[in-house]
Structure formats: structure tokens, C-alpha cells
Amino acid sequence: MPDDAMNPARTKLIDEVMAQMEAIEADFGDEFEIDNVITILRIQQPDGSAGIRVRNVTMSPLEAVGLLSVAQDLLKTMATSGSPPDADDE
């Protein structure tokens, strides 16, 4: 792939990471450390098939399951209240 023609899927992922960093900096300022990262992507292929891609960085699988449980609770709160919970609730 030529350097000047970035894949739209790659562009979408980069845009999402940039938006997440901006939101983190808005909530936590410049003095923070990111301890753990989990990415979850749903991949849609041209033939209609789909897959899930999960990447767990620096945690054991059981720790990642715990973090996903917390994330699930936050998403449920967002779905029922219509807005994200306060950063202090995390």
C-alpha cells in the first residue's frame, strides 16, 4: 500500500485513538499514566462475514476479564442515562 493512500479502516482506528487521547487529556490533564489497554474491534469483510479482534496489553487474561466487566457496567450506565458517567466513577 502506498504511503499516501491510507486504508480507510486504518484511518478510522487512528481517528478513534486520537479522540480517546483527547478525551483522556480533557479529563485527567497532562499528568497521567496509562496502565492497561484492551482494544475490541468488530471487523466487517466485503463478503458480509464479520469477526471480533481483541488485543489485551500488559494484563493477564483474568485481569482483562475484570476490566471488561467494569467497562460493561459503564456502557450499561451510558445506555440507560444517555450520557457517560463522571470520570471519577471509573
N, CA, C and O atoms as a GROMACS GRO file, in nm:
protein
  360
    1MET      N    1   0.085  -0.117   0.000
    1MET     CA    2   0.000   0.000   0.000
    1MET      C    3   0.089   0.124   0.000
    1MET      O    4   0.180   0.135   0.083
    2PRO      N    5   0.065   0.217  -0.092
    2PRO     CA    6   0.146   0.340  -0.093
    2PRO      C    7   0.125   0.421   0.033
    2PRO      O    8   0.017   0.420   0.092
    3ASP      N    9   0.230   0.492   0.075
    3ASP     CA   10   0.223   0.573   0.196
    3ASP      C   11   0.118   0.682   0.189
    3ASP      O   12   0.061   0.718   0.292
    4ASP      N   13   0.090   0.734   0.069
    4ASP     CA   14  -0.003   0.846   0.056
    4ASP      C   15  -0.149   0.802   0.044
    4ASP      O   16  -0.238   0.887   0.040
    5ALA      N   17  -0.175   0.672   0.040
    5ALA     CA   18  -0.312   0.621   0.028
    5ALA      C   19  -0.343   0.532   0.148
    5ALA      O   20  -0.336   0.410   0.138
    6MET      N   21  -0.376   0.594   0.262
    6MET     CA   22  -0.400   0.516   0.384
    6MET      C   23  -0.534   0.444   0.374
    6MET      O   24  -0.633   0.500   0.327
    7ASN      N   25  -0.536   0.322   0.420
    7ASN     CA   26  -0.655   0.239   0.425
    7ASN      C   27  -0.762   0.307   0.512
    7ASN      O   28  -0.730   0.351   0.622
    8PRO      N   29  -0.888   0.316   0.466
    8PRO     CA   30  -0.993   0.380   0.546
    8PRO      C   31  -1.013   0.314   0.683
    8PRO      O   32  -1.046   0.383   0.779
    9ALA      N   33  -0.993   0.184   0.694
    9ALA     CA   34  -1.006   0.116   0.823
    9ALA      C   35  -0.896   0.162   0.918
    9ALA      O   36  -0.922   0.186   1.036
   10ARG      N   37  -0.777   0.176   0.869
   10ARG     CA   38  -0.663   0.224   0.949
   10ARG      C   39  -0.689   0.368   0.994
   10ARG      O   40  -0.664   0.403   1.109
   11THR      N   41  -0.739   0.450   0.901
   11THR     CA   42  -0.771   0.589   0.933
   11THR      C   43  -0.876   0.596   1.043
   11THR      O   44  -0.865   0.678   1.134
   12LYS      N   45  -0.978   0.512   1.035
   12LYS     CA   46  -1.084   0.512   1.137
   12LYS      C   47  -1.027   0.476   1.274
   12LYS      O   48  -1.060   0.540   1.373
   13LEU      N   49  -0.943   0.374   1.279
   13LEU     CA   50  -0.884   0.332   1.406
   13LEU      C   51  -0.793   0.442   1.463
   13LEU      O   52  -0.798   0.470   1.583
   14ILE      N   53  -0.712   0.502   1.379
   14ILE     CA   54  -0.625   0.611   1.425
   14ILE      C   55  -0.708   0.728   1.476
   14ILE      O   56  -0.675   0.787   1.579
   15ASP      N   57  -0.815   0.763   1.404
   15ASP     CA   58  -0.903   0.872   1.448
   15ASP      C   59  -0.965   0.842   1.584
   15ASP      O   60  -0.976   0.931   1.668
   16GLU      N   61  -1.005   0.717   1.607
   16GLU     CA   62  -1.064   0.679   1.735
   16GLU      C   63  -0.962   0.687   1.848
   16GLU      O   64  -0.994   0.734   1.958
   17VAL      N   65  -0.840   0.644   1.823
   17VAL     CA   66  -0.735   0.652   1.925
   17VAL      C   67  -0.706   0.798   1.958
   17VAL      O   68  -0.690   0.833   2.075
   18MET      N   69  -0.700   0.883   1.857
   18MET     CA   70  -0.676   1.025   1.881
   18MET      C   71  -0.789   1.087   1.962
   18MET      O   72  -0.764   1.166   2.054
   19ALA      N   73  -0.914   1.053   1.930
   19ALA     CA   74  -1.028   1.106   2.005
   19ALA      C   75  -1.024   1.058   2.150
   19ALA      O   76  -1.055   1.135   2.241
   20GLN      N   77  -0.986   0.933   2.172
   20GLN     CA   78  -0.975   0.880   2.308
   20GLN      C   79  -0.867   0.955   2.387
   20GLN      O   80  -0.888   0.989   2.503
   21MET      N   81  -0.753   0.980   2.324
   21MET     CA   82  -0.645   1.053   2.392
   21MET      C   83  -0.690   1.195   2.427
   21MET      O   84  -0.659   1.244   2.536
   22GLU      N   85  -0.760   1.262   2.337
   22GLU     CA   86  -0.810   1.396   2.365
   22GLU      C   87  -0.908   1.395   2.483
   22GLU      O   88  -0.904   1.483   2.568
   23ALA      N   89  -0.994   1.295   2.488
   23ALA     CA   90  -1.090   1.284   2.598
   23ALA      C   91  -1.018   1.254   2.730
   23ALA      O   92  -1.054   1.310   2.834
   24ILE      N   93  -0.918   1.168   2.726
   24ILE     CA   94  -0.840   1.137   2.847
   24ILE      C   95  -0.770   1.262   2.897
   24ILE      O   96  -0.773   1.291   3.017
   25GLU      N   97  -0.706   1.335   2.808
   25GLU     CA   98  -0.636   1.458   2.847
   25GLU      C   99  -0.732   1.562   2.901
   25GLU      O  100  -0.696   1.636   2.993
   26ALA      N  101  -0.851   1.570   2.846
   26ALA     CA  102  -0.951   1.665   2.896
   26ALA      C  103  -0.994   1.628   3.038
   26ALA      O  104  -1.017   1.716   3.120
   27ASP      N  105  -1.005   1.499   3.066
   27ASP     CA  106  -1.050   1.453   3.199
   27ASP      C  107  -0.937   1.448   3.302
   27ASP      O  108  -0.961   1.475   3.420
   28PHE      N  109  -0.815   1.415   3.260
   28PHE     CA  110  -0.707   1.389   3.354
   28PHE      C  111  -0.589   1.485   3.342
   28PHE      O  112  -0.494   1.476   3.420
   29GLY      N  113  -0.593   1.577   3.247
   29GLY     CA  114  -0.481   1.670   3.228
   29GLY      C  115  -0.364   1.602   3.159
   29GLY      O  116  -0.381   1.503   3.088
   30ASP      N  117  -0.246   1.657   3.182
   30ASP     CA  118  -0.126   1.603   3.117
   30ASP      C  119  -0.047   1.508   3.206
   30ASP      O  120   0.046   1.443   3.159
   31GLU      N  121  -0.083   1.501   3.333
   31GLU     CA  122  -0.007   1.419   3.429
   31GLU      C  123  -0.083   1.288   3.456
   31GLU      O  124  -0.159   1.279   3.552
   32PHE      N  125  -0.061   1.189   3.372
   32PHE     CA  126  -0.124   1.059   3.391
   32PHE      C  127  -0.038   0.952   3.326
   32PHE      O  128   0.051   0.980   3.246
   33GLU      N  129  -0.068   0.830   3.362
   33GLU     CA  130  -0.002   0.716   3.302
   33GLU      C  131  -0.110   0.617   3.264
   33GLU      O  132  -0.202   0.593   3.342
   34ILE      N  133  -0.101   0.559   3.147
   34ILE     CA  134  -0.196   0.457   3.105
   34ILE      C  135  -0.140   0.323   3.150
   34ILE      O  136  -0.034   0.280   3.104
   35ASP      N  137  -0.213   0.257   3.242
   35ASP     CA  138  -0.166   0.131   3.297
   35ASP      C  139  -0.191   0.013   3.205
   35ASP      O  140  -0.101  -0.066   3.177
   36ASN      N  141  -0.313   0.001   3.157
   36ASN     CA  142  -0.352  -0.115   3.078
   36ASN      C  143  -0.436  -0.073   2.960
   36ASN      O  144  -0.501   0.031   2.962
   37VAL      N  145  -0.433  -0.155   2.856
   37VAL     CA  146  -0.509  -0.126   2.735
   37VAL      C  147  -0.572  -0.255   2.685
   37VAL      O  148  -0.508  -0.360   2.678
   38ILE      N  149  -0.700  -0.245   2.651
   38ILE     CA  150  -0.769  -0.352   2.579
   38ILE      C  151  -0.836  -0.286   2.459
   38ILE      O  152  -0.904  -0.185   2.474
   39THR      N  153  -0.816  -0.343   2.341
   39THR     CA  154  -0.890  -0.294   2.225
   39THR      C  155  -0.983  -0.405   2.178
   39THR      O  156  -0.947  -0.522   2.177
   40ILE      N  157  -1.102  -0.364   2.140
   40ILE     CA  158  -1.202  -0.458   2.088
   40ILE      C  159  -1.254  -0.399   1.958
   40ILE      O  160  -1.303  -0.286   1.954
   41LEU      N  161  -1.243  -0.475   1.852
   41LEU     CA  162  -1.288  -0.430   1.721
   41LEU      C  163  -1.379  -0.533   1.658
   41LEU      O  164  -1.356  -0.654   1.670
   42ARG      N  165  -1.483  -0.486   1.592
   42ARG     CA  166  -1.565  -0.574   1.509
   42ARG      C  167  -1.524  -0.545   1.366
   42ARG      O  168  -1.534  -0.431   1.319
   43ILE      N  169  -1.479  -0.647   1.297
   43ILE     CA  170  -1.427  -0.633   1.161
   43ILE      C  171  -1.531  -0.686   1.064
   43ILE      O  172  -1.576  -0.799   1.075
   44GLN      N  173  -1.569  -0.602   0.967
   44GLN     CA  174  -1.666  -0.642   0.864
   44GLN      C  175  -1.590  -0.660   0.733
   44GLN      O  176  -1.517  -0.571   0.690
   45GLN      N  177  -1.606  -0.776   0.671
   45GLN     CA  178  -1.538  -0.804   0.545
   45GLN      C  179  -1.634  -0.781   0.428
   45GLN      O  180  -1.755  -0.784   0.446
   46PRO      N  181  -1.579  -0.758   0.309
   46PRO     CA  182  -1.663  -0.730   0.192
   46PRO      C  183  -1.767  -0.837   0.161
   46PRO      O  184  -1.873  -0.808   0.107
   47ASP      N  185  -1.736  -0.963   0.196
   47ASP     CA  186  -1.831  -1.071   0.168
   47ASP      C  187  -1.943  -1.079   0.270
   47ASP      O  188  -2.029  -1.168   0.262
   48GLY      N  189  -1.945  -0.988   0.368
   48GLY     CA  190  -2.050  -0.986   0.469
   48GLY      C  191  -2.013  -1.057   0.598
   48GLY      O  192  -2.082  -1.041   0.699
   49SER      N  193  -1.907  -1.135   0.596
   49SER     CA  194  -1.866  -1.203   0.719
   49SER      C  195  -1.802  -1.101   0.814
   49SER      O  196  -1.751  -0.998   0.772
   50ALA      N  197  -1.808  -1.134   0.941
   50ALA     CA  198  -1.754  -1.043   1.042
   50ALA      C  199  -1.672  -1.122   1.143
   50ALA      O  200  -1.688  -1.244   1.158
   51GLY      N  201  -1.584  -1.053   1.211
   51GLY     CA  202  -1.504  -1.114   1.314
   51GLY      C  203  -1.479  -1.015   1.426
   51GLY      O  204  -1.501  -0.895   1.410
   52ILE      N  205  -1.435  -1.066   1.537
   52ILE     CA  206  -1.401  -0.983   1.652
   52ILE      C  207  -1.251  -0.994   1.675
   52ILE      O  208  -1.194  -1.103   1.670
   53ARG      N  209  -1.190  -0.881   1.700
   53ARG     CA  210  -1.047  -0.878   1.729
   53ARG      C  211  -1.030  -0.816   1.868
   53ARG      O  212  -1.072  -0.703   1.891
   54VAL      N  213  -0.968  -0.890   1.960
   54VAL     CA  214  -0.942  -0.839   2.095
   54VAL      C  215  -0.792  -0.842   2.116
   54VAL      O  216  -0.725  -0.942   2.090
   55ARG      N  217  -0.740  -0.731   2.165
   55ARG     CA  218  -0.597  -0.724   2.199
   55ARG      C  219  -0.586  -0.677   2.342
   55ARG      O  220  -0.637  -0.570   2.378
   56ASN      N  221  -0.522  -0.756   2.422
   56ASN     CA  222  -0.502  -0.730   2.564
   56ASN      C  223  -0.354  -0.701   2.585
   56ASN      O  224  -0.268  -0.785   2.557
   57VAL      N  225  -0.324  -0.582   2.635
   57VAL     CA  226  -0.185  -0.541   2.652
   57VAL      C  227  -0.152  -0.533   2.801
   57VAL      O  228  -0.221  -0.464   2.876
   58THR      N  229  -0.051  -0.600   2.843
   58THR     CA  230   0.011  -0.594   2.977
   58THR      C  231  -0.071  -0.652   3.091
   58THR      O  232  -0.035  -0.629   3.206
   59MET      N  233  -0.177  -0.723   3.066
   59MET     CA  234  -0.256  -0.781   3.174
   59MET      C  235  -0.269  -0.931   3.152
   59MET      O  236  -0.257  -0.980   3.040
   60SER      N  237  -0.294  -1.001   3.261
   60SER     CA  238  -0.328  -1.143   3.246
   60SER      C  239  -0.470  -1.150   3.189
   60SER      O  240  -0.547  -1.055   3.201
   61PRO      N  241  -0.505  -1.261   3.128
   61PRO     CA  242  -0.641  -1.273   3.075
   61PRO      C  243  -0.749  -1.253   3.182
   61PRO      O  244  -0.853  -1.194   3.154
   62LEU      N  245  -0.725  -1.299   3.304
   62LEU     CA  246  -0.825  -1.281   3.410
   62LEU      C  247  -0.839  -1.135   3.451
   62LEU      O  248  -0.950  -1.089   3.478
   63GLU      N  249  -0.728  -1.061   3.456
   63GLU     CA  250  -0.736  -0.918   3.484
   63GLU      C  251  -0.814  -0.847   3.373
   63GLU      O  252  -0.893  -0.757   3.400
   64ALA      N  253  -0.792  -0.887   3.250
   64ALA     CA  254  -0.862  -0.827   3.137
   64ALA      C  255  -1.012  -0.854   3.146
   64ALA      O  256  -1.092  -0.765   3.116
   65VAL      N  257  -1.050  -0.973   3.187
   65VAL     CA  258  -1.192  -1.004   3.205
   65VAL      C  259  -1.254  -0.912   3.310
   65VAL      O  260  -1.366  -0.864   3.293
   66GLY      N  261  -1.182  -0.888   3.419
   66GLY     CA  262  -1.230  -0.796   3.522
   66GLY      C  263  -1.249  -0.655   3.469
   66GLY      O  264  -1.349  -0.590   3.498
   67LEU      N  265  -1.151  -0.606   3.391
   67LEU     CA  266  -1.162  -0.473   3.333
   67LEU      C  267  -1.278  -0.466   3.234
   67LEU      O  268  -1.349  -0.365   3.228
   68LEU      N  269  -1.297  -0.571   3.157
   68LEU     CA  270  -1.411  -0.575   3.064
   68LEU      C  271  -1.544  -0.572   3.140
   68LEU      O  272  -1.640  -0.512   3.092
   69SER      N  273  -1.550  -0.635   3.255
   69SER     CA  274  -1.671  -0.632   3.338
   69SER      C  275  -1.702  -0.490   3.384
   69SER      O  276  -1.818  -0.447   3.381
   70VAL      N  277  -1.598  -0.418   3.426
   70VAL     CA  278  -1.617  -0.278   3.466
   70VAL      C  279  -1.663  -0.196   3.346
   70VAL      O  280  -1.753  -0.113   3.357
   71ALA      N  281  -1.601  -0.219   3.230
   71ALA     CA  282  -1.639  -0.147   3.109
   71ALA      C  283  -1.784  -0.177   3.071
   71ALA      O  284  -1.856  -0.087   3.027
   72GLN      N  285  -1.826  -0.301   3.087
   72GLN     CA  286  -1.965  -0.338   3.057
   72GLN      C  287  -2.061  -0.260   3.146
   72GLN      O  288  -2.163  -0.210   3.099
   73ASP      N  289  -2.029  -0.249   3.274
   73ASP     CA  290  -2.114  -0.172   3.365
   73ASP      C  291  -2.121  -0.025   3.325
   73ASP      O  292  -2.228   0.036   3.331
   74LEU      N  293  -2.007   0.032   3.284
   74LEU     CA  294  -2.007   0.172   3.239
   74LEU      C  295  -2.091   0.190   3.113
   74LEU      O  296  -2.164   0.288   3.101
   75LEU      N  297  -2.081   0.096   3.020
   75LEU     CA  298  -2.161   0.104   2.898
   75LEU      C  299  -2.311   0.093   2.928
   75LEU      O  300  -2.392   0.162   2.866
   76LYS      N  301  -2.347   0.007   3.023
   76LYS     CA  302  -2.488  -0.004   3.062
   76LYS      C  303  -2.538   0.126   3.122
   76LYS      O  304  -2.651   0.169   3.094
   77THR      N  305  -2.454   0.191   3.204
   77THR     CA  306  -2.490   0.320   3.262
   77THR      C  307  -2.510   0.424   3.153
   77THR      O  308  -2.605   0.501   3.157
   78MET      N  309  -2.420   0.425   3.057
   78MET     CA  310  -2.431   0.519   2.946
   78MET      C  311  -2.559   0.494   2.867
   78MET      O  312  -2.626   0.589   2.825
   79ALA      N  313  -2.593   0.368   2.846
   79ALA     CA  314  -2.712   0.334   2.767
   79ALA      C  315  -2.840   0.375   2.838
   79ALA      O  316  -2.936   0.419   2.773
   80THR      N  317  -2.843   0.362   2.969
   80THR     CA  318  -2.966   0.393   3.042
   80THR      C  319  -2.979   0.540   3.078
   80THR      O  320  -3.090   0.591   3.092
   81SER      N  321  -2.865   0.610   3.092
   81SER     CA  322  -2.872   0.751   3.131
   81SER      C  323  -2.861   0.845   3.012
   81SER      O  324  -2.897   0.962   3.022
   82GLY      N  325  -2.811   0.795   2.902
   82GLY     CA  326  -2.795   0.879   2.784
   82GLY      C  327  -2.670   0.964   2.786
   82GLY      O  328  -2.648   1.044   2.694
   83SER      N  329  -2.587   0.950   2.888
   83SER     CA  330  -2.463   1.026   2.895
   83SER      C  331  -2.357   0.943   2.965
   83SER      O  332  -2.388   0.853   3.043
   84PRO      N  333  -2.230   0.973   2.937
   84PRO     CA  334  -2.124   0.898   3.003
   84PRO      C  335  -2.117   0.931   3.151
   84PRO      O  336  -2.149   1.043   3.190
   85PRO      N  337  -2.076   0.834   3.233
   85PRO     CA  338  -2.060   0.861   3.375
   85PRO      C  339  -1.943   0.955   3.399
   85PRO      O  340  -1.857   0.971   3.312
   86ASP      N  341  -1.938   1.017   3.516
   86ASP     CA  342  -1.826   1.102   3.550
   86ASP      C  343  -1.698   1.022   3.552
   86ASP      O  344  -1.699   0.903   3.585
   87ALA      N  345  -1.589   1.086   3.515
   87ALA     CA  346  -1.459   1.018   3.514
   87ALA      C  347  -1.422   0.966   3.651
   87ALA      O  348  -1.350   0.867   3.662
   88ASP      N  349  -1.470   1.034   3.757
   88ASP     CA  350  -1.437   0.991   3.892
   88ASP      C  351  -1.503   0.857   3.928
   88ASP      O  352  -1.460   0.791   4.022
   89ASP      N  353  -1.607   0.817   3.854
   89ASP     CA  354  -1.676   0.692   3.881
   89ASP      C  355  -1.598   0.571   3.834
   89ASP      O  356  -1.628   0.459   3.874
   90GLU      N  357  -1.498   0.592   3.749
   90GLU     CA  358  -1.425   0.479   3.691
   90GLU      C  359  -1.329   0.418   3.789
   90GLU      O  360  -1.260   0.322   3.756
   0.00000   0.00000   0.00000
